[in-house]
Amino acid sequence: MINSVAIEITSKAFLPEAYAYRNMFRDRGLICDLIEKGAQGLDRYDLIVLFHGFHPFWRKYPACIVGEYHSLSVGRLSRLKDFSKRLLNVRADFYIFLNDSVRKKMWHSKTTPYVIRGMGFDRNQFDFFKNESKKYDIIYAGSHREGLIVDKHRSG
C-alpha cells in the first residue's frame, strides 16, 4: 500500500507538473514531498516520481518507481544520449510519456505499463492570467540554458 510519495525535482529544470502531482497526491490523502535530486532519505517513501534525465540504476530508490519522459534529447548525439538513458536509467514500475513518439523513441514497447500525458496547464493560473493584457506573441516556458537565444532587436 502506498502512503507516501517523493517527487524528485531539480533547480535546473522547469517542472510545474511536479507541483500538480504533489497537489493531486495530497488531495487523495497521501504524504507527498518534493525532494531535490540527490537528496538522502528516499527510503522513507513508498513511491518516487522521477522526471527522467539521468537516474542511474545503481542508486537506491523506493520500492515503487514512476518514471516520466516528457521530452527527448536534442542537439548533437541526441539519439545516443537517449539510448544511454534507456540503458542506464533505473527501471520504473510505471511510465508516463508526453506522447507515443517519445515512448517509441525511448525504445519502450506497448507491453511496458504506461500512460500518455499531454502537456497541460494549471487551471488556477489560467483563470488568474486570462484577463491580463498580452505583451508577447510567443512565450518560452522552459528552463534557461546555453543555446537559448533571445533576439532583443526583434522585440517591439
N, CA, C and O atoms as a GROMACS GRO file, in nm:
protein
  624
    1MET      N    1   0.084  -0.119   0.000
    1MET     CA    2   0.000   0.000   0.000
    1MET      C    3   0.088   0.124   0.000
    1MET      O    4   0.188   0.130   0.071
    2ILE      N    5   0.051   0.220  -0.078
    2ILE     CA    6   0.129   0.343  -0.089
    2ILE      C    7   0.067   0.451  -0.002
    2ILE      O    8  -0.049   0.488  -0.018
    3ASN      N    9   0.149   0.502   0.092
    3ASN     CA   10   0.106   0.609   0.181
    3ASN      C   11   0.187   0.737   0.161
    3ASN      O   12   0.140   0.846   0.193
    4SER      N   13   0.309   0.722   0.108
    4SER     CA   14   0.396   0.839   0.095
    4SER      C   15   0.465   0.839  -0.041
    4SER      O   16   0.506   0.735  -0.093
    5VAL      N   17   0.477   0.960  -0.097
    5VAL     CA   18   0.531   0.977  -0.231
    5VAL      C   19   0.638   1.086  -0.227
    5VAL      O   20   0.619   1.192  -0.167
    6ALA      N   21   0.750   1.058  -0.293
    6ALA     CA   22   0.853   1.159  -0.315
    6ALA      C   23   0.850   1.193  -0.463
    6ALA      O   24   0.838   1.105  -0.548
    7ILE      N   25   0.863   1.321  -0.494
    7ILE     CA   26   0.872   1.366  -0.632
    7ILE      C   27   1.006   1.437  -0.643
    7ILE      O   28   1.029   1.540  -0.580
    8GLU      N   29   1.094   1.381  -0.724
    8GLU     CA   30   1.228   1.437  -0.736
    8GLU      C   31   1.228   1.556  -0.832
    8GLU      O   32   1.179   1.547  -0.944
    9ILE      N   33   1.285   1.666  -0.786
    9ILE     CA   34   1.295   1.787  -0.867
    9ILE      C   35   1.439   1.834  -0.870
    9ILE      O   36   1.523   1.787  -0.793
   10THR      N   37   1.467   1.927  -0.960
   10THR     CA   38   1.598   1.989  -0.967
   10THR      C   39   1.580   2.135  -1.005
   10THR      O   40   1.487   2.171  -1.078
   11SER      N   41   1.669   2.218  -0.956
   11SER     CA   42   1.658   2.361  -0.988
   11SER      C   43   1.698   2.390  -1.132
   11SER      O   44   1.679   2.502  -1.180
   12LYS      N   45   1.752   2.291  -1.204
   12LYS     CA   46   1.794   2.311  -1.342
   12LYS      C   47   1.680   2.291  -1.441
   12LYS      O   48   1.696   2.318  -1.560
   13ALA      N   49   1.565   2.244  -1.395
   13ALA     CA   50   1.453   2.216  -1.486
   13ALA      C   51   1.327   2.288  -1.440
   13ALA      O   52   1.305   2.306  -1.320
   14PHE      N   53   1.246   2.327  -1.535
   14PHE     CA   54   1.116   2.387  -1.509
   14PHE      C   55   1.016   2.273  -1.503
   14PHE      O   56   0.985   2.214  -1.607
   15LEU      N   57   0.964   2.241  -1.386
   15LEU     CA   58   0.877   2.125  -1.368
   15LEU      C   59   0.746   2.161  -1.296
   15LEU      O   60   0.724   2.118  -1.183
   16PRO      N   61   0.660   2.239  -1.360
   16PRO     CA   62   0.533   2.272  -1.294
   16PRO      C   63   0.448   2.149  -1.267
   16PRO      O   64   0.366   2.149  -1.176
   17GLU      N   65   0.467   2.043  -1.347
   17GLU     CA   66   0.390   1.921  -1.325
   17GLU      C   67   0.423   1.856  -1.190
   17GLU      O   68   0.339   1.784  -1.136
   18ALA      N   69   0.542   1.880  -1.137
   18ALA     CA   70   0.577   1.826  -1.006
   18ALA      C   71   0.481   1.880  -0.899
   18ALA      O   72   0.438   1.807  -0.810
   19TYR      N   73   0.450   2.007  -0.908
   19TYR     CA   74   0.360   2.070  -0.811
   19TYR      C   75   0.216   2.021  -0.832
   19TYR      O   76   0.141   2.002  -0.736
   20ALA      N   77   0.178   2.000  -0.957
   20ALA     CA   78   0.044   1.947  -0.986
   20ALA      C   79   0.032   1.805  -0.932
   20ALA      O   80  -0.070   1.770  -0.873
   21TYR      N   81   0.135   1.722  -0.952
   21TYR     CA   82   0.133   1.586  -0.898
   21TYR      C   83   0.125   1.589  -0.745
   21TYR      O   84   0.049   1.514  -0.684
   22ARG      N   85   0.206   1.678  -0.685
   22ARG     CA   86   0.205   1.686  -0.538
   22ARG      C   87   0.065   1.720  -0.488
   22ARG      O   88   0.016   1.658  -0.394
   23ASN      N   89   0.000   1.818  -0.551
   23ASN     CA   90  -0.135   1.855  -0.510
   23ASN      C   91  -0.233   1.740  -0.528
   23ASN      O   92  -0.319   1.716  -0.443
   24MET      N   93  -0.220   1.667  -0.639
   24MET     CA   94  -0.308   1.554  -0.665
   24MET      C   95  -0.291   1.446  -0.558
   24MET      O   96  -0.390   1.394  -0.505
   25PHE      N   97  -0.166   1.411  -0.527
   25PHE     CA   98  -0.143   1.308  -0.425
   25PHE      C   99  -0.192   1.353  -0.288
   25PHE      O  100  -0.253   1.275  -0.215
   26ARG      N  101  -0.165   1.478  -0.252
   26ARG     CA  102  -0.210   1.530  -0.123
   26ARG      C  103  -0.362   1.536  -0.116
   26ARG      O  104  -0.420   1.509  -0.010
   27ASP      N  105  -0.428   1.571  -0.225
   27ASP     CA  106  -0.574   1.573  -0.229
   27ASP      C  107  -0.633   1.435  -0.203
   27ASP      O  108  -0.746   1.422  -0.157
   28ARG      N  109  -0.556   1.332  -0.232
   28ARG     CA  110  -0.600   1.194  -0.211
   28ARG      C  111  -0.554   1.138  -0.077
   28ARG      O  112  -0.564   1.018  -0.051
   29GLY      N  113  -0.503   1.228   0.009
   29GLY     CA  114  -0.467   1.190   0.145
   29GLY      C  115  -0.330   1.128   0.163
   29GLY      O  116  -0.301   1.073   0.269
   30LEU      N  117  -0.245   1.136   0.063
   30LEU     CA  118  -0.111   1.080   0.074
   30LEU      C  119  -0.012   1.185   0.120
   30LEU      O  120  -0.029   1.304   0.094
   31ILE      N  121   0.091   1.141   0.188
   31ILE     CA  122   0.203   1.228   0.220
   31ILE      C  123   0.282   1.242   0.091
   31ILE      O  124   0.315   1.142   0.028
   32CYS      N  125   0.313   1.364   0.051
   32CYS     CA  126   0.386   1.385  -0.074
   32CYS      C  127   0.479   1.503  -0.059
   32CYS      O  128   0.437   1.614  -0.024
   33ASP      N  129   0.607   1.480  -0.086
   33ASP     CA  130   0.709   1.583  -0.073
   33ASP      C  131   0.786   1.598  -0.202
   33ASP      O  132   0.810   1.501  -0.274
   34LEU      N  133   0.826   1.722  -0.231
   34LEU     CA  134   0.919   1.748  -0.340
   34LEU      C  135   1.060   1.736  -0.283
   34LEU      O  136   1.094   1.800  -0.184
   35ILE      N  137   1.141   1.652  -0.347
   35ILE     CA  138   1.275   1.622  -0.298
   35ILE      C  139   1.377   1.664  -0.402
   35ILE      O  140   1.364   1.628  -0.519
   36GLU      N  141   1.478   1.739  -0.361
   36GLU     CA  142   1.584   1.781  -0.454
   36GLU      C  143   1.665   1.659  -0.499
   36GLU      O  144   1.698   1.572  -0.418
   37LYS      N  145   1.695   1.654  -0.627
   37LYS     CA  146   1.771   1.542  -0.683
   37LYS      C  147   1.900   1.522  -0.605
   37LYS      O  148   1.973   1.617  -0.576
   38GLY      N  149   1.927   1.398  -0.571
   38GLY     CA  150   2.047   1.362  -0.496
   38GLY      C  151   2.030   1.364  -0.346
   38GLY      O  152   2.122   1.329  -0.273
   39ALA      N  153   1.913   1.404  -0.297
   39ALA     CA  154   1.889   1.411  -0.152
   39ALA      C  155   1.888   1.270  -0.092
   39ALA      O  156   1.856   1.172  -0.159
   40GLN      N  157   1.922   1.264   0.032
   40GLN     CA  158   1.920   1.137   0.106
   40GLN      C  159   1.781   1.116   0.165
   40GLN      O  160   1.700   1.208   0.170
   41GLY      N  161   1.754   0.996   0.209
   41GLY     CA  162   1.629   0.966   0.279
   41GLY      C  163   1.515   0.922   0.191
   41GLY      O  164   1.400   0.921   0.236
   42LEU      N  165   1.542   0.886   0.067
   42LEU     CA  166   1.434   0.840  -0.021
   42LEU      C  167   1.371   0.711   0.029
   42LEU      O  168   1.257   0.680  -0.007
   43ASP      N  169   1.443   0.635   0.110
   43ASP     CA  170   1.390   0.507   0.160
   43ASP      C  171   1.272   0.526   0.256
   43ASP      O  172   1.206   0.428   0.291
   44ARG      N  173   1.245   0.649   0.297
   44ARG     CA  174   1.128   0.677   0.383
   44ARG      C  175   0.998   0.671   0.304
   44ARG      O  176   0.890   0.661   0.363
   45TYR      N  177   1.006   0.676   0.171
   45TYR     CA  178   0.887   0.686   0.086
   45TYR      C  179   0.853   0.551   0.023
   45TYR      O  180   0.939   0.466   0.001
   46ASP      N  181   0.724   0.535  -0.004
   46ASP     CA  182   0.677   0.413  -0.070
   46ASP      C  183   0.691   0.420  -0.221
   46ASP      O  184   0.706   0.317  -0.287
   47LEU      N  185   0.686   0.541  -0.277
   47LEU     CA  186   0.688   0.560  -0.422
   47LEU      C  187   0.766   0.687  -0.454
   47LEU      O  188   0.765   0.783  -0.377
   48ILE      N  189   0.833   0.686  -0.568
   48ILE     CA  190   0.901   0.807  -0.615
   48ILE      C  191   0.860   0.833  -0.760
   48ILE      O  192   0.846   0.740  -0.839
   49VAL      N  193   0.842   0.961  -0.792
   49VAL     CA  194   0.818   1.004  -0.930
   49VAL      C  195   0.947   1.069  -0.978
   49VAL      O  196   0.996   1.164  -0.918
   50LEU      N  197   1.002   1.016  -1.087
   50LEU     CA  198   1.126   1.066  -1.145
   50LEU      C  199   1.098   1.126  -1.282
   50LEU      O  200   1.038   1.061  -1.367
   51PHE      N  201   1.141   1.249  -1.304
   51PHE     CA  202   1.135   1.310  -1.437
   51PHE      C  203   1.267   1.275  -1.502
   51PHE      O  204   1.370   1.336  -1.473
   52HIS      N  205   1.264   1.176  -1.589
   52HIS     CA  206   1.387   1.117  -1.637
   52HIS      C  207   1.472   1.209  -1.722
   52HIS      O  208   1.438   1.248  -1.833
   53GLY      N  209   1.582   1.241  -1.663
   53GLY     CA  210   1.701   1.288  -1.728
   53GLY      C  211   1.791   1.167  -1.712
   53GLY      O  212   1.785   1.071  -1.789
   54PHE      N  213   1.875   1.172  -1.609
   54PHE     CA  214   1.961   1.058  -1.580
   54PHE      C  215   1.940   1.017  -1.435
   54PHE      O  216   1.967   1.095  -1.343
   55HIS      N  217   1.893   0.897  -1.414
   55HIS     CA  218   1.872   0.837  -1.283
   55HIS      C  219   1.932   0.698  -1.285
   55HIS      O  220   1.863   0.601  -1.317
   56PRO      N  221   2.061   0.685  -1.251
   56PRO     CA  222   2.131   0.558  -1.265
   56PRO      C  223   2.070   0.445  -1.181
   56PRO      O  224   2.028   0.466  -1.068
   57PHE      N  225   2.068   0.327  -1.239
   57PHE     CA  226   2.006   0.212  -1.174
   57PHE      C  227   2.079   0.172  -1.047
   57PHE      O  228   2.020   0.103  -0.964
   58TRP      N  229   2.205   0.211  -1.028
   58TRP     CA  230   2.278   0.170  -0.910
   58TRP      C  231   2.248   0.257  -0.788
   58TRP      O  232   2.292   0.223  -0.677
   59ARG      N  233   2.176   0.365  -0.804
   59ARG     CA  234   2.136   0.448  -0.690
   59ARG      C  235   2.017   0.382  -0.620
   59ARG      O  236   1.940   0.311  -0.684
   60LYS      N  237   2.002   0.405  -0.491
   60LYS     CA  238   1.892   0.345  -0.414
   60LYS      C  239   1.766   0.429  -0.429
   60LYS      O  240   1.768   0.551  -0.411
   61TYR      N  241   1.655   0.362  -0.463
   61TYR     CA  242   1.525   0.426  -0.482
   61TYR      C  243   1.420   0.352  -0.400
   61TYR      O  244   1.442   0.238  -0.361
   62PRO      N  245   1.305   0.416  -0.375
   62PRO     CA  246   1.195   0.343  -0.310
   62PRO      C  247   1.152   0.222  -0.392
   62PRO      O  248   1.189   0.209  -0.509
   63ALA      N  249   1.074   0.135  -0.331
   63ALA     CA  250   1.034   0.009  -0.395
   63ALA      C  251   0.953   0.029  -0.522
   63ALA      O  252   0.960  -0.052  -0.614
   64CYS      N  253   0.874   0.136  -0.528
   64CYS     CA  254   0.788   0.161  -0.643
   64CYS      C  255   0.832   0.290  -0.712
   64CYS      O  256   0.849   0.394  -0.648
   65ILE      N  257   0.852   0.282  -0.845
   65ILE     CA  258   0.904   0.395  -0.922
   65ILE      C  259   0.812   0.427  -1.037
   65ILE      O  260   0.770   0.339  -1.112
   66VAL      N  261   0.780   0.557  -1.052
   66VAL     CA  262   0.709   0.607  -1.169
   66VAL      C  263   0.809   0.695  -1.243
   66VAL      O  264   0.864   0.790  -1.186
   67GLY      N  265   0.833   0.664  -1.369
   67GLY     CA  266   0.928   0.740  -1.449
   67GLY      C  267   0.856   0.817  -1.557
   67GLY      O  268   0.776   0.760  -1.631
   68GLU      N  269   0.885   0.947  -1.566
   68GLU     CA  270   0.821   1.029  -1.669
   68GLU      C  271   0.924   1.076  -1.770
   68GLU      O  272   1.028   1.131  -1.735
   69TYR      N  273   0.891   1.053  -1.897
   69TYR     CA  274   0.970   1.106  -2.009
   69TYR      C  275   0.881   1.206  -2.080
   69TYR      O  276   0.791   1.167  -2.154
   70HIS      N  277   0.906   1.335  -2.060
   70HIS     CA  278   0.824   1.435  -2.126
   70HIS      C  279   0.896   1.500  -2.244
   70HIS      O  280   0.844   1.592  -2.307
   71SER      N  281   1.017   1.451  -2.274
   71SER     CA  282   1.088   1.501  -2.392
   71SER      C  283   1.198   1.404  -2.429
   71SER      O  284   1.229   1.310  -2.356
   72LEU      N  285   1.256   1.430  -2.545
   72LEU     CA  286   1.372   1.356  -2.592
   72LEU      C  287   1.492   1.449  -2.588
   72LEU      O  288   1.476   1.570  -2.578
   73SER      N  289   1.610   1.393  -2.596
   73SER     CA  290   1.730   1.475  -2.601
   73SER      C  291   1.736   1.550  -2.734
   73SER      O  292   1.679   1.506  -2.834
   74VAL      N  293   1.803   1.663  -2.732
   74VAL     CA  294   1.819   1.744  -2.853
   74VAL      C  295   1.968   1.772  -2.874
   74VAL      O  296   2.050   1.748  -2.786
   75GLY      N  297   2.000   1.822  -2.991
   75GLY     CA  298   2.138   1.860  -3.020
   75GLY      C  299   2.222   1.744  -3.070
   75GLY      O  300   2.170   1.639  -3.109
   76ARG      N  301   2.352   1.764  -3.067
   76ARG     CA  302   2.445   1.663  -3.114
   76ARG      C  303   2.433   1.535  -3.033
   76ARG      O  304   2.421   1.538  -2.911
   77LEU      N  305   2.437   1.424  -3.101
   77LEU     CA  306   2.435   1.291  -3.040
   77LEU      C  307   2.309   1.265  -2.957
   77LEU      O  308   2.313   1.188  -2.861
   78SER      N  309   2.199   1.328  -2.993
   78SER     CA  310   2.076   1.315  -2.915
   78SER      C  311   2.027   1.171  -2.906
   78SER      O  312   1.983   1.128  -2.800
   79ARG      N  313   2.033   1.097  -3.015
   79ARG     CA  314   1.986   0.956  -3.012
   79ARG      C  315   2.076   0.872  -2.922
   79ARG      O  316   2.027   0.783  -2.852
   80LEU      N  317   2.206   0.900  -2.923
   80LEU     CA  318   2.299   0.828  -2.835
   80LEU      C  319   2.268   0.860  -2.688
   80LEU      O  320   2.272   0.771  -2.603
   81LYS      N  321   2.238   0.987  -2.660
   81LYS     CA  322   2.202   1.025  -2.522
   81LYS      C  323   2.076   0.952  -2.478
   81LYS      O  324   2.071   0.898  -2.367
   82ASP      N  325   1.974   0.949  -2.564
   82ASP     CA  326   1.850   0.880  -2.530
   82ASP      C  327   1.874   0.730  -2.509
   82ASP      O  328   1.819   0.670  -2.417
   83PHE      N  329   1.956   0.670  -2.595
   83PHE     CA  330   1.986   0.528  -2.582
   83PHE      C  331   2.060   0.502  -2.450
   83PHE      O  332   2.032   0.403  -2.383
   84SER      N  333   2.154   0.589  -2.414
   84SER     CA  334   2.227   0.574  -2.287
   84SER      C  335   2.133   0.584  -2.168
   84SER      O  336   2.144   0.507  -2.073
   85LYS      N  337   2.039   0.678  -2.175
   85LYS     CA  338   1.940   0.690  -2.066
   85LYS      C  339   1.859   0.562  -2.054
   85LYS      O  340   1.834   0.513  -1.944
   86ARG      N  341   1.818   0.508  -2.168
   86ARG     CA  342   1.737   0.385  -2.168
   86ARG      C  343   1.814   0.269  -2.105
   86ARG      O  344   1.756   0.189  -2.032
   87LEU      N  345   1.942   0.261  -2.132
   87LEU     CA  346   2.023   0.153  -2.077
   87LEU      C  347   2.056   0.172  -1.929
   87LEU      O  348   2.054   0.076  -1.852
   88LEU      N  349   2.086   0.295  -1.890
   88LEU     CA  350   2.141   0.320  -1.757
   88LEU      C  351   2.039   0.369  -1.654
   88LEU      O  352   2.063   0.359  -1.534
   89ASN      N  353   1.926   0.422  -1.700
   89ASN     CA  354   1.826   0.468  -1.604
   89ASN      C  355   1.765   0.350  -1.529
   89ASN      O  356   1.751   0.240  -1.582
   90VAL      N  357   1.728   0.377  -1.404
   90VAL     CA  358   1.658   0.277  -1.324
   90VAL      C  359   1.528   0.240  -1.396
   90VAL      O  360   1.464   0.325  -1.457
   91ARG      N  361   1.490   0.115  -1.388
   91ARG     CA  362   1.365   0.069  -1.449
   91ARG      C  363   1.248   0.107  -1.359
   91ARG      O  364   1.249   0.080  -1.239
   92ALA      N  365   1.150   0.170  -1.418
   92ALA     CA  366   1.032   0.211  -1.342
   92ALA      C  367   0.926   0.101  -1.346
   92ALA      O  368   0.927   0.015  -1.434
   93ASP      N  369   0.837   0.106  -1.250
   93ASP     CA  370   0.723   0.013  -1.248
   93ASP      C  371   0.612   0.062  -1.339
   93ASP      O  372   0.529  -0.016  -1.386
   94PHE      N  373   0.612   0.193  -1.364
   94PHE     CA  374   0.511   0.254  -1.448
   94PHE      C  375   0.573   0.377  -1.513
   94PHE      O  376   0.653   0.448  -1.450
   95TYR      N  377   0.537   0.403  -1.639
   95TYR     CA  378   0.593   0.518  -1.711
   95TYR      C  379   0.483   0.614  -1.754
   95TYR      O  380   0.368   0.577  -1.777
   96ILE      N  381   0.523   0.740  -1.765
   96ILE     CA  382   0.438   0.846  -1.818
   96ILE      C  383   0.516   0.907  -1.935
   96ILE      O  384   0.631   0.948  -1.919
   97PHE      N  385   0.452   0.912  -2.052
   97PHE     CA  386   0.516   0.969  -2.170
   97PHE      C  387   0.435   1.087  -2.219
   97PHE      O  388   0.313   1.091  -2.203
   98LEU      N  389   0.504   1.185  -2.279
   98LEU     CA  390   0.438   1.300  -2.337
   98LEU      C  391   0.348   1.256  -2.453
   98LEU      O  392   0.236   1.305  -2.468
   99ASN      N  393   0.398   1.164  -2.533
   99ASN     CA  394   0.321   1.114  -2.647
   99ASN      C  395   0.379   0.980  -2.690
   99ASN      O  396   0.479   0.934  -2.635
  100ASP      N  397   0.316   0.918  -2.787
  100ASP     CA  398   0.360   0.787  -2.831
  100ASP      C  399   0.495   0.793  -2.902
  100ASP      O  400   0.570   0.696  -2.901
  101SER      N  401   0.526   0.905  -2.964
  101SER     CA  402   0.655   0.920  -3.030
  101SER      C  403   0.769   0.914  -2.927
  101SER      O  404   0.870   0.848  -2.953
  102VAL      N  405   0.754   0.980  -2.814
  102VAL     CA  406   0.856   0.974  -2.710
  102VAL      C  407   0.870   0.831  -2.659
  102VAL      O  408   0.982   0.784  -2.640
  103ARG      N  409   0.759   0.762  -2.638
  103ARG     CA  410   0.765   0.622  -2.592
  103ARG      C  411   0.844   0.536  -2.689
  103ARG      O  412   0.933   0.462  -2.648
  104LYS      N  413   0.813   0.547  -2.816
  104LYS     CA  414   0.881   0.465  -2.918
  104LYS      C  415   1.028   0.500  -2.930
  104LYS      O  416   1.112   0.412  -2.941
  105LYS      N  417   1.060   0.629  -2.927
  105LYS     CA  418   1.200   0.671  -2.945
  105LYS      C  419   1.285   0.645  -2.821
  105LYS      O  420   1.407   0.653  -2.827
  106MET      N  421   1.220   0.612  -2.709
  106MET     CA  422   1.293   0.570  -2.590
  106MET      C  423   1.293   0.417  -2.580
  106MET      O  424   1.329   0.361  -2.476
  107TRP      N  425   1.254   0.351  -2.687
  107TRP     CA  426   1.259   0.206  -2.701
  107TRP      C  427   1.175   0.133  -2.596
  107TRP      O  428   1.219   0.032  -2.540
  108HIS      N  429   1.056   0.183  -2.570
  108HIS     CA  430   0.962   0.113  -2.481
  108HIS      C  431   0.853   0.050  -2.567
  108HIS      O  432   0.800   0.114  -2.657
  109SER      N  433   0.821  -0.074  -2.538
  109SER     CA  434   0.717  -0.143  -2.616
  109SER      C  435   0.580  -0.111  -2.558
  109SER      O  436   0.568  -0.047  -2.454
  110LYS      N  437   0.477  -0.156  -2.628
  110LYS     CA  438   0.340  -0.136  -2.579
  110LYS      C  439   0.310  -0.223  -2.458
  110LYS      O  440   0.209  -0.202  -2.390
  111THR      N  441   0.395  -0.322  -2.429
  111THR     CA  442   0.373  -0.406  -2.311
  111THR      C  443   0.426  -0.340  -2.184
  111THR      O  444   0.394  -0.384  -2.073
  112THR      N  445   0.506  -0.235  -2.199
  112THR     CA  446   0.552  -0.158  -2.084
  112THR      C  447   0.431  -0.090  -2.021
  112THR      O  448   0.354  -0.026  -2.093
  113PRO      N  449   0.412  -0.100  -1.889
  113PRO     CA  450   0.300  -0.028  -1.827
  113PRO      C  451   0.321   0.123  -1.837
  113PRO      O  452   0.419   0.177  -1.785
  114TYR      N  453   0.230   0.191  -1.906
  114TYR     CA  454   0.248   0.334  -1.928
  114TYR      C  455   0.114   0.403  -1.952
  114TYR      O  456   0.010   0.340  -1.971
  115VAL      N  457   0.122   0.536  -1.950
  115VAL     CA  458   0.010   0.622  -1.987
  115VAL      C  459   0.069   0.739  -2.065
  115VAL      O  460   0.184   0.778  -2.043
  116ILE      N  461  -0.010   0.795  -2.155
  116ILE     CA  462   0.030   0.915  -2.228
  116ILE      C  463  -0.033   1.034  -2.155
  116ILE      O  464  -0.153   1.036  -2.130
  117ARG      N  465   0.049   1.133  -2.121
  117ARG     CA  466   0.000   1.253  -2.054
  117ARG      C  467   0.050   1.374  -2.132
  117ARG      O  468   0.167   1.410  -2.123
  118GLY      N  469  -0.038   1.434  -2.206
  118GLY     CA  470  -0.002   1.554  -2.280
  118GLY      C  471   0.028   1.669  -2.185
  118GLY      O  472  -0.016   1.669  -2.070
  119MET      N  473   0.101   1.766  -2.234
  119MET     CA  474   0.129   1.884  -2.153
  119MET      C  475   0.000   1.957  -2.123
  119MET      O  476  -0.087   1.969  -2.210
  120GLY      N  477  -0.013   2.005  -2.005
  120GLY     CA  478  -0.134   2.074  -1.964
  120GLY      C  479  -0.101   2.208  -1.902
  120GLY      O  480   0.006   2.264  -1.924
  121PHE      N  481  -0.193   2.256  -1.825
  121PHE     CA  482  -0.174   2.384  -1.759
  121PHE      C  483  -0.249   2.380  -1.626
  121PHE      O  484  -0.338   2.297  -1.607
  122ASP      N  485  -0.213   2.469  -1.538
  122ASP     CA  486  -0.276   2.480  -1.407
  122ASP      C  487  -0.398   2.570  -1.422
  122ASP      O  488  -0.384   2.689  -1.452
  123ARG      N  489  -0.516   2.516  -1.402
  123ARG     CA  490  -0.641   2.590  -1.420
  123ARG      C  491  -0.642   2.718  -1.336
  123ARG      O  492  -0.690   2.822  -1.382
  124ASN      N  493  -0.590   2.712  -1.214
  124ASN     CA  494  -0.588   2.832  -1.129
  124ASN      C  495  -0.504   2.943  -1.191
  124ASN      O  496  -0.543   3.060  -1.188
  125GLN      N  497  -0.389   2.907  -1.247
  125GLN     CA  498  -0.303   3.007  -1.312
  125GLN      C  499  -0.370   3.061  -1.438
  125GLN      O  500  -0.362   3.180  -1.466
  126PHE      N  501  -0.435   2.973  -1.513
  126PHE     CA  502  -0.503   3.016  -1.636
  126PHE      C  503  -0.611   3.118  -1.602
  126PHE      O  504  -0.620   3.223  -1.665
  127ASP      N  505  -0.693   3.087  -1.504
  127ASP     CA  506  -0.801   3.179  -1.466
  127ASP      C  507  -0.746   3.312  -1.415
  127ASP      O  508  -0.804   3.417  -1.442
  128PHE      N  509  -0.636   3.307  -1.343
  128PHE     CA  510  -0.575   3.427  -1.288
  128PHE      C  511  -0.524   3.519  -1.398
  128PHE      O  512  -0.542   3.641  -1.391
  129PHE      N  513  -0.461   3.462  -1.502
  129PHE     CA  514  -0.397   3.542  -1.606
  129PHE      C  515  -0.480   3.563  -1.731
  129PHE      O  516  -0.439   3.640  -1.818
  130LYS      N  517  -0.594   3.498  -1.744
  130LYS     CA  518  -0.666   3.504  -1.873
  130LYS      C  519  -0.714   3.645  -1.909
  130LYS      O  520  -0.731   3.674  -2.028
  131ASN      N  521  -0.737   3.732  -1.813
  131ASN     CA  522  -0.784   3.867  -1.844
  131ASN      C  523  -0.672   3.971  -1.847
  131ASN      O  524  -0.698   4.090  -1.864
  132GLU      N  525  -0.548   3.926  -1.830
  132GLU     CA  526  -0.434   4.017  -1.836
  132GLU      C  527  -0.408   4.059  -1.980
  132GLU      O  528  -0.434   3.982  -2.073
  133SER      N  529  -0.356   4.178  -1.999
  133SER     CA  530  -0.321   4.220  -2.135
  133SER      C  531  -0.197   4.141  -2.179
  133SER      O  532  -0.107   4.114  -2.099
  134LYS      N  533  -0.194   4.107  -2.306
  134LYS     CA  534  -0.086   4.025  -2.361
  134LYS      C  535   0.020   4.116  -2.421
  134LYS      O  536  -0.012   4.208  -2.497
  135LYS      N  537   0.147   4.090  -2.388
  135LYS     CA  538   0.257   4.172  -2.436
  135LYS      C  539   0.339   4.102  -2.544
  135LYS      O  540   0.409   4.168  -2.620
  136TYR      N  541   0.332   3.969  -2.550
  136TYR     CA  542   0.420   3.893  -2.637
  136TYR      C  543   0.340   3.799  -2.727
  136TYR      O  544   0.231   3.754  -2.692
  137ASP      N  545   0.396   3.769  -2.844
  137ASP     CA  546   0.335   3.673  -2.935
  137ASP      C  547   0.370   3.530  -2.897
  137ASP      O  548   0.289   3.439  -2.912
  138ILE      N  549   0.492   3.509  -2.848
  138ILE     CA  550   0.540   3.376  -2.812
  138ILE      C  551   0.606   3.384  -2.674
  138ILE      O  552   0.679   3.478  -2.645
  139ILE      N  553   0.578   3.285  -2.592
  139ILE     CA  554   0.641   3.276  -2.460
  139ILE      C  555   0.704   3.139  -2.448
  139ILE      O  556   0.636   3.038  -2.470
  140TYR      N  557   0.831   3.132  -2.413
  140TYR     CA  558   0.900   3.007  -2.390
  140TYR      C  559   0.891   2.977  -2.241
  140TYR      O  560   0.936   3.057  -2.159
  141ALA      N  561   0.835   2.864  -2.206
  141ALA     CA  562   0.815   2.830  -2.066
  141ALA      C  563   0.899   2.708  -2.030
  141ALA      O  564   0.846   2.610  -1.977
  142GLY      N  565   1.026   2.714  -2.057
  142GLY     CA  566   1.118   2.606  -2.024
  142GLY      C  567   1.224   2.659  -1.931
  142GLY      O  568   1.207   2.763  -1.868
  143SER      N  569   1.333   2.589  -1.923
  143SER     CA  570   1.443   2.636  -1.840
  143SER      C  571   1.544   2.708  -1.927
  143SER      O  572   1.559   2.675  -2.045
  144HIS      N  573   1.612   2.806  -1.872
  144HIS     CA  574   1.710   2.882  -1.947
  144HIS      C  575   1.843   2.807  -1.944
  144HIS      O  576   1.889   2.766  -1.837
  145ARG      N  577   1.902   2.788  -2.059
  145ARG     CA  578   2.030   2.719  -2.068
  145ARG      C  579   2.104   2.768  -2.191
  145ARG      O  580   2.046   2.836  -2.276
  146GLU      N  581   2.232   2.734  -2.200
  146GLU     CA  582   2.311   2.773  -2.317
  146GLU      C  583   2.241   2.726  -2.443
  146GLU      O  584   2.185   2.617  -2.447
  147GLY      N  585   2.245   2.809  -2.544
  147GLY     CA  586   2.183   2.773  -2.671
  147GLY      C  587   2.049   2.839  -2.691
  147GLY      O  588   2.001   2.847  -2.804
  148LEU      N  589   1.987   2.888  -2.584
  148LEU     CA  590   1.861   2.960  -2.596
  148LEU      C  591   1.895   3.106  -2.623
  148LEU      O  592   1.959   3.173  -2.542
  149ILE      N  593   1.852   3.154  -2.738
  149ILE     CA  594   1.890   3.288  -2.780
  149ILE      C  595   1.767   3.378  -2.778
  149ILE      O  596   1.662   3.343  -2.831
  150VAL      N  597   1.782   3.492  -2.717
  150VAL     CA  598   1.675   3.592  -2.716
  150VAL      C  599   1.718   3.703  -2.810
  150VAL      O  600   1.822   3.765  -2.790
  151ASP      N  601   1.638   3.729  -2.911
  151ASP     CA  602   1.668   3.833  -3.008
  151ASP      C  603   1.606   3.963  -2.959
  151ASP      O  604   1.488   3.988  -2.982
  152LYS      N  605   1.684   4.044  -2.892
  152LYS     CA  606   1.635   4.170  -2.834
  152LYS      C  607   1.604   4.272  -2.941
  152LYS      O  608   1.529   4.366  -2.916
  153HIS      N  609   1.661   4.257  -3.060
  153HIS     CA  610   1.639   4.353  -3.167
  153HIS      C  611   1.503   4.337  -3.233
  153HIS      O  612   1.454   4.430  -3.296
  154ARG      N  613   1.441   4.221  -3.219
  154ARG     CA  614   1.314   4.194  -3.286
  154ARG      C  615   1.195   4.222  -3.198
  154ARG      O  616   1.081   4.222  -3.246
  155SER      N  617   1.218   4.248  -3.069
  155SER     CA  618   1.103   4.274  -2.981
  155SER      C  619   1.045   4.412  -3.011
  155SER      O  620   1.114   4.503  -3.056
  156GLY      N  621   0.916   4.423  -2.982
  156GLY     CA  622   0.852   4.552  -3.001
  156GLY      C  623   0.784   4.556  -3.126
  156GLY      O  624   0.723   4.657  -3.161
   0.00000   0.00000   0.00000
